[in-house]
Structures are given as structure tokens and as C-alpha cells.
């Protein structure tokens, strides 16, 4: 489980095997905002094996992922203006890093949220759970 280093900053890695290096992430409910940094530890470029980190409610996860498939790489495979997305990094390729900072206002401590990669075909296995504890 990835826990916040420096309490409100989380780091997650992904590689060319379509897997995050952690399946569970959490941060203290006392964090007013959280920064997630995604490191792509693989070698393939973003158009071939790109990864991002997208956070939604469990209920919205599948619909957001499916809608993102047609949004294209230029939109990071997220439907433009999708209000169901709580936070998302850019799609990155091997050796690259992307971060996103988001407010915890509106998130409920103890509720399980889903994070996933919205690159087409990845979200079915490249996902995990996020909670405020």
C-alpha cells in the first residue's frame, strides 16, 4: 500500500507491463489537498504504452474509462470537461513523470475511490483503490 510520504504527497509508478506498482493508495483525511506523482518506469513512448493516473468514484470509474477511449491522446483519453473526474495526470511515456494536485473537499473519509489508467485497453487491469483515512 502506498501511503503519503510527507503526509499529503503520494508517488506511484507504472511500467510497460500495464501495472501500477501499488494497488492501494491512501492519505490522511487531514490533508486539504493531495499531490500524486506518476513515474513511468518503462521505455515505450506515450503513444504506444502511455499511462496516466485518473481518480473517480467507484460508481463512475467504468463509464469515465469507456468515455475516455474516444477522447484521444491529445485529451489524455479523458472526455473533455468530464466532471466525474476528481483528478488526473497527463498521459506520459517511458522515463517521464507527471503530477496532479487536487483538493480533498468533497471527498469522504473512509470511502473507497478508484484510480486507473485511461489509455485504451489499460483500465481493465491497471487500477487500484484510493481512500482518505
C-alpha positions in Angstrom: 0.0 0.0 0.0 1.3 3.4 -0.9 1.0 5.8 2.0 1.6 9.5 1.8 5.3 10.4 2.1 5.2 13.9 3.6 1.6 13.1 4.5 -0.2 14.6 1.5 2.2 13.7 -1.3 1.9 10.2 -3.0 4.0 8.6 -5.6 3.0 5.7 -7.9 5.0 4.0 -10.7 3.9 2.3 -13.8 5.9 0.4 -16.5 5.5 -1.3 -19.8 3.7 -4.3 -18.2 0.4 -2.2 -17.8 0.6 -2.3 -14.0 0.9 0.2 -11.3 3.5 -0.7 -8.6 0.8 -0.2 -5.9 -2.9 -1.3 -5.8 -3.9 0.7 -2.8 -3.2 4.4 -2.0 -4.3 6.4 1.0 -3.7 9.8 2.6 -4.7 11.3 5.9 -8.2 13.0 5.9 -6.4 16.0 7.4 -4.8 16.8 4.0 -6.6 19.8 2.4 -5.0 18.8 -0.9 -3.1 15.8 -2.2 -0.4 15.6 -4.8 0.0 12.4 -6.8 3.2 11.9 -8.9 3.2 9.3 -11.5 6.5 7.9 -12.7 6.6 5.9 -15.9 9.4 3.4 -15.3 9.1 1.8 -18.7 10.7 2.5 -22.1 7.8 2.8 -24.6 6.6 6.2 -25.8 3.2 7.5 -24.7 1.5 6.8 -28.0 2.4 3.1 -27.7 2.3 2.4 -23.9 1.3 5.7 -22.3 0.0 5.8 -18.7 -1.8 8.3 -16.6 -3.5 8.3 -13.1 -7.2 9.2 -13.1 -9.3 9.3 -9.9 -13.1 8.8 -9.8 -15.7 7.4 -7.6 -16.1 3.7 -7.8 -19.5 4.2 -9.4 -18.1 6.5 -12.2 -14.9 4.5 -12.9 -16.1 2.3 -15.8 -18.2 5.0 -17.6 -15.4 7.5 -17.4 -12.9 5.0 -18.7 -15.1 4.0 -21.6 -16.0 7.6 -22.5 -12.2 8.4 -22.4 -11.4 5.9 -25.1 -12.7 8.1 -27.9 -11.3 11.4 -26.4 -7.8 10.6 -27.9 -4.3 11.1 -26.8 -4.4 14.9 -27.2 -7.1 14.8 -24.4 -5.2 12.2 -22.3 -8.0 9.8 -23.0 -10.4 11.7 -20.8 -13.6 13.2 -22.2 -13.3 16.9 -22.4 -15.0 18.6 -19.4 -15.8 15.3 -17.7 -17.0 16.5 -14.2 -16.9 12.9 -12.9 -13.0 13.0 -12.9 -11.8 14.1 -9.5 -8.1 14.3 -10.6 -5.9 13.2 -13.5 -2.3 13.4 -14.6 -1.3 13.8 -18.2 -0.5 10.6 -20.3 3.2 10.0 -20.1 5.7 7.7 -21.8 8.7 5.8 -20.6 11.1 7.8 -18.4 8.6 10.7 -17.9 6.8 12.0 -14.8 3.5 13.8 -14.3 1.8 15.2 -11.2 -1.6 16.4 -10.2 -2.7 18.3 -7.1 -6.3 18.1 -6.1 -8.5 19.3 -3.2 -9.9 16.8 -0.8 -13.1 19.0 -0.4 -15.9 16.8 -1.5 -14.1 13.5 -0.8 -15.4 11.4 2.1 -13.0 9.8 4.6 -13.4 6.0 4.6 -15.0 6.0 1.2 -13.2 3.9 -1.5 -12.4 5.7 -4.7 -10.9 4.1 -7.9 -7.8 5.2 -9.7 -6.9 3.9 -13.1 -5.1 4.4 -16.4 -7.4 5.7 -19.1 -5.2 4.7 -22.0 -7.4 2.4 -24.2 -7.3 -1.2 -23.0 -5.4 -0.4 -19.8 -8.2 0.4 -17.4 -9.5 -3.1 -17.2 -6.4 -4.3 -15.2 -4.5 -1.1 -14.4 -6.4 0.2 -11.5 -6.4 0.5 -7.7 -8.2 1.9 -4.7 -7.7 5.3 -3.0 -9.0 6.3 0.4 -8.7 9.2 2.9 -8.1 7.7 6.3 
